[in-house]
Each structure stands twice: as structure tokens, then as C-alpha cells.
């Protein structure tokens, strides 16, 4: 996908997706007493000797299975909306991984769960994520 492609406006799908993310965060907190941050869930799923790896592995499996279920239900694959440059994606993934370790959490942990708990640390983290995202889009779509 070229970087100058316009992202479609999808209010219904976005609202439904936001509702499901919020619901999953509430369920993970209610059932397991844990924050539904993807980086914490995935790193906590391995190694398998932890006492709570089963629900974490099931959560990650659900993330992987969701697009496959959409394909099975609709016959249409979920459209990839990220660049196909594998080197750039690998570098971005490493930077995100480093950032989640340095920030003690990811966008879902801080943005969905932390802000809902009125955490000042999460507010600072989310403002940092968003500022970085704004600058990245500005540079990649309008300057480079």
C-alpha cells in the first residue's frame, strides 16, 4: 500500500472494535485480575512454566485466529494496511518492543486500561505514544 493512500472512514466497524477491546479488557480484569496489555500478556505466556500461561496463550491465539475467522465467515481476507517492506517492519517491531519494555507497557495496557484507571503514568505514556505517532505520520507521509 502506498503511503499516500487515504485510510477509509469506518465509524461502525471502529465503534464495534473499540467496544470489543473494552469488553476484553474488562473481562481480563474481572476473570484474571490482570491488565489486558498485549505486551504483558504475550511476554507472560512464555515460558510455559508460569502458573497463568494458559489464559495468556489462549488470548494470543485469539488474536491470531480472529482474521482467520473473518475470512471463514465472509470469504474475504482481512486487508493488510501496513507497508510490505519486511526490513522496515522488523525494525519497527524491535523499536516497539523496546518501547514497551522501557515504558512498562503498551498502548493497550496504558491507553485502554491505564487511562480507565486514571493512572497519571499511563496518561504520560499515551501522550508520548500519540506524539510519536503524529510525528511519524507527518514525516513518512508529508516530508520523506
Secondary structure per residue as TSV (DSSP state, phi and psi in degrees):
chain	resnum	aa	ss	phi	psi
A	1	X	-	360.0	126.4
A	2	X	-	-64.9	150.2
A	3	X	T	-67.5	-19.3
A	4	X	T	-91.6	7.0
A	5	X	-	-70.5	136.4
A	6	X	-	-79.8	133.5
A	7	X	-	-79.9	129.8
A	8	X	-	-67.9	149.6
A	9	X	-	-86.3	119.0
A	10	X	-	-130.7	72.8
A	11	X	H	-63.6	-38.8
A	12	X	H	-68.7	-50.0
A	13	X	H	-63.0	-38.9
A	14	X	H	-67.1	-40.7
A	15	X	H	-65.4	-44.7
A	16	X	H	-62.2	-43.9
A	17	X	H	-61.4	-43.2
A	18	X	H	-63.0	-40.4
A	19	X	H	-61.4	-44.7
A	20	X	H	-66.5	-36.9
A	21	X	H	-64.1	-45.9
A	22	X	H	-62.8	-41.5
A	23	X	H	-62.4	-43.4
A	24	X	H	-65.0	-37.4
A	25	X	H	-63.6	-42.5
A	26	X	H	-65.5	-43.3
A	27	X	H	-64.8	-42.5
A	28	X	H	-63.0	-40.0
A	29	X	H	-68.1	-44.1
A	30	X	H	-69.1	-41.9
A	31	X	H	-83.9	-42.3
A	32	X	H	-110.6	-10.3
A	33	X	S	68.7	28.6
A	34	X	-	-123.4	157.9
A	35	X	-	-79.7	135.6
A	36	X	-	-86.3	60.0
A	37	X	-	-95.5	125.3
A	38	X	H	-60.5	-41.1
A	39	X	H	-64.6	-39.5
A	40	X	H	-70.0	-37.0
A	41	X	H	-66.4	-46.6
A	42	X	H	-68.1	-42.9
A	43	X	H	-69.7	-27.9
A	44	X	H	-77.9	-14.5
A	45	X	H	-76.4	-21.5
A	46	X	-	-124.5	141.4
A	47	X	S	-75.7	161.7
A	48	X	T	-71.2	-2.0
A	49	X	T	-79.1	-9.1
A	50	X	S	-64.4	152.4
A	51	X	T	-76.4	-14.1
A	52	X	T	-121.3	29.7
A	53	X	H	-71.5	-25.8
A	54	X	H	-63.7	-48.8
A	55	X	H	-70.0	-32.3
A	56	X	H	-65.6	-45.3
A	57	X	H	-63.5	-39.2
A	58	X	H	-63.8	-38.9
A	59	X	H	-63.4	-47.0
A	60	X	H	-65.4	-40.5
A	61	X	H	-60.4	-37.2
A	62	X	H	-64.3	-37.3
A	63	X	H	-64.3	-38.2
A	64	X	H	-75.5	-37.5
A	65	X	H	-74.5	-26.2
A	66	X	H	-55.4	-50.5
A	67	X	H	-65.2	-29.5
A	68	X	H	-68.6	-37.1
A	69	X	H	-67.5	-37.8
A	70	X	H	-62.7	-43.5
A	71	X	H	-61.1	-45.2
A	72	X	H	-64.5	-38.1
A	73	X	H	-78.0	-35.0
A	74	X	H	-110.0	-19.1
A	75	X	S	79.0	2.4
A	76	X	-	-118.1	126.8
A	77	X	-	-70.8	153.0
A	78	X	-	-67.8	129.4
A	79	X	-	-75.2	130.1
A	80	X	-	-77.7	128.3
A	81	X	-	-116.4	19.5
A	82	X	S	-113.2	156.1
A	83	X	-	-59.3	152.1
A	84	X	-	-93.0	8.6
A	85	X	-	-72.0	102.6
A	86	X	H	-63.4	-37.4
A	87	X	H	-64.3	-45.8
A	88	X	H	-63.2	-39.4
A	89	X	H	-66.8	-37.6
A	90	X	H	-66.1	-43.1
A	91	X	H	-63.8	-44.1
A	92	X	H	-61.7	-42.1
A	93	X	H	-61.8	-41.6
A	94	X	H	-64.9	-41.1
A	95	X	H	-64.9	-41.3
A	96	X	H	-64.5	-44.0
A	97	X	H	-60.1	-43.5
A	98	X	H	-62.8	-41.9
A	99	X	H	-65.6	-37.2
A	100	X	H	-69.8	-33.5
A	101	X	H	-69.5	-46.4
A	102	X	H	-65.1	-35.7
A	103	X	T	-91.5	5.1
A	104	X	T	54.4	41.4
A	105	X	S	150.8	171.2
A	106	X	-	-114.6	-174.4
A	107	X	H	-62.6	-36.1
A	108	X	I	-72.9	-40.7
A	109	X	I	-65.8	-47.1
A	110	X	I	-80.8	-46.9
A	111	X	I	-71.6	-44.8
A	112	X	I	-86.2	-53.8
A	113	X	I	-84.5	-44.3
A	114	X	I	-66.0	-43.9
A	115	X	H	-66.2	-36.3
A	116	X	H	-64.4	-27.4
A	117	X	T	-92.7	7.1
A	118	X	T	58.4	39.6
A	119	X	-	-78.9	120.0
A	120	X	H	-60.7	-38.2
A	121	X	H	-61.8	-39.9
A	122	X	H	-68.3	-36.2
A	123	X	H	-60.9	-45.4
A	124	X	H	-62.8	-42.3
A	125	X	H	-62.2	-45.4
A	126	X	H	-65.6	-41.8
A	127	X	H	-60.8	-37.6
A	128	X	H	-67.0	-45.1
A	129	X	H	-57.6	-48.9
A	130	X	H	-66.5	-42.0
A	131	X	H	-61.7	-42.3
A	132	X	H	-64.0	-41.1
A	133	X	H	-64.1	-43.2
A	134	X	H	-60.6	-46.3
A	135	X	H	-65.2	-40.3
A	136	X	H	-62.3	-46.1
A	137	X	H	-64.2	-43.1
A	138	X	H	-58.1	-47.3
A	139	X	I	-68.2	-49.0
A	140	X	I	-72.4	-33.6
A	141	X	I	-96.2	-21.0
A	142	X	I	-125.6	-16.8
A	143	X	I	-111.4	-45.3
A	144	X	-	-77.3	360.0
